[in-house]
Amino acid sequence: MITLISIELYKIFKKWRTYIGFIAIGLLTIIVQVALYFTGDAYLKSMTHGLSNSFVMVGNLFNGYLIANLVLMGLFVHIPFLIVLVGGDLLAGEATAGTYRILLIRPASRNKIVSAKFIAGIIYTFLLLVWLAVISLGVSLIIFGSGELLVFSGGKIVIFAANDILWRFICAYAYAALSMSTVFAFSFLFSSLVENAIGPIVATMAVIIIFLILSAIPVDFLQNIREYFFTSHMIQWNEFFADPVNYKEILNSALILASHIIGLYIISAYLFIKKDILS
Amino acid sequence: MNSEQVIEVRGLTKKFHDVVAVNNLDLNVYRGDVFGFLGPNGAGKSTTIRMLLSLIKPSAGDIKIFGKPLKQNRQEIMTKIGAIVEKPDFYLYLSAYKNLEILGRISGADTSNKKIMEMLELVGLEKRYKSKVKTFSHGMKQRLGLAQALIHDPELIILDEPTTGLDPQGMKEIRDLIIYLSSAKNKTIFLSSHILREVEIIASRMIIINKGATQVEGTVDDLLKSDKVSVTFEVDNSETTLKLVNDSKWKESYKSTSKNEIVFELGKNEIPELNRYLNDKGVSVSAVIPVRSLEDYFLKITEGGDK
């Protein structure tokens, strides 16, 4: 199994499309960092405009943590697209290229092959989030330094002490990885159904967009069923920047996402094992 | 012929909705056979091969390979099978070497540098081992296809149209390699081909299928022996020769004439007899060219099947 996973990872990282996600995240983060480096003071003033009349702001509020938080909020919506570029290609790409015919005549069982691909895809997703963490948090801390973190949470302004922030980011990135793994699992399922990688990419993005739109429509019925949408649970990483942290709610959402991932994997594996290879 | 059965197929059927691609097919391939698998386009050859390799699940029937049911023993059986299924497709963004290494590792083969280079040498690609497969011609991919089929030293090699798209030199190289694998390495070869001459040269036994069902099965020699052969006699004077033929028992065997060539349809034993008869009657026969081949036989069988 380890051999199969390492082979799948090798194949993933030998494809150009794999690096689109890393390059896009790197470029966007650097652009945000450069922009804030030159205009950050003005941004912070507008952010704390109401407060500065009533409070004296001391210390370094414009720091790496704030930038990382802004980047995470800004990019989180777009990362799914970068995930499905790879996830949608994992199975459908083999069908398009005709390589199912050399892969599935090997002694490895289909179950092992599909599992190895799924695990490799999850590893890619985690690595993309690690990259996001390194480039948005690590680099921002180097450029802008450390300090307190000012966030808006539940209609309140919360300021976290410098020694109370890093763990929140680590948990937020870990949760984000779980959210993105759910997106990956959707793209993997669609990838097992078709023989062209474009279909799974479009289908997964369509599912996410449809659920986001339904969540945003202010109709009672939709608001009541909103909690059943996986997209509602994807953004719970934000809860790590609340005070106090609602662990129960986070755990509940994490379990819902995990059950989505497992369910989608089981369906994908079943379809893949039953599939007649005609490509 | 060795009596150990390598492939045993009984009542194999595959339906795609209402379309019957393979219909109640039986197959017997013995150890050491070079088994020709023939049939016109759409006869069900590739579907059968895909079922033998468990790429497609049969609708009905049993497949036993090396004496064991394929369904229950797939993993063990696949360690002993190498195959090319239709056109050779590879990971185009990887080198020939890496493709072989990856596929070899999945097969549990020795993937040392020595072994992979040996395989590439066998198919004449050792100088291009670093090149990405996307830069390869069809013929090179076909040869790499053979290398990937052989990387784990299988006992049974299933080849689906291995010479399609190759130039005459490439076709000969592949044919020679198949003969070498069969005779020197004692591999059992299951060869599907459109090129009937190829099967005629290489195969020891064969089956012809049409519309998913068996038309004939047996040794190539027996199947060809059982039928008449088209033979062209090149003579000095066709008019005189025709008169002589019309007065003889070969009157019914005469088919056509063009210039100094007369075509007969004869049993194999009749050829020297007719030659002697014409010589005795003073006709100068400069050449006797048998044009009867597997192609005629194939057409007769498959057209018969169509009817």
Interface residues (C-beta under 8 A of the other chain):
Chain A: T3 L4 I7 Y10 K11 K14 K15 W16 A97 G98 T99 Y100 R101 I102 L103 L104 I105 R106 P107 A108 S109 K274 D276 I277 L278
Chain B: R50 L53 S54 L55 I56 K57 R74 Q75 E76 M78 T79 I81 A83 V85 E86 K87 P88 D89 F90 Y91 L92 Y93 L94 I102 L103 R105 I106 S107 G108 G145 Q148
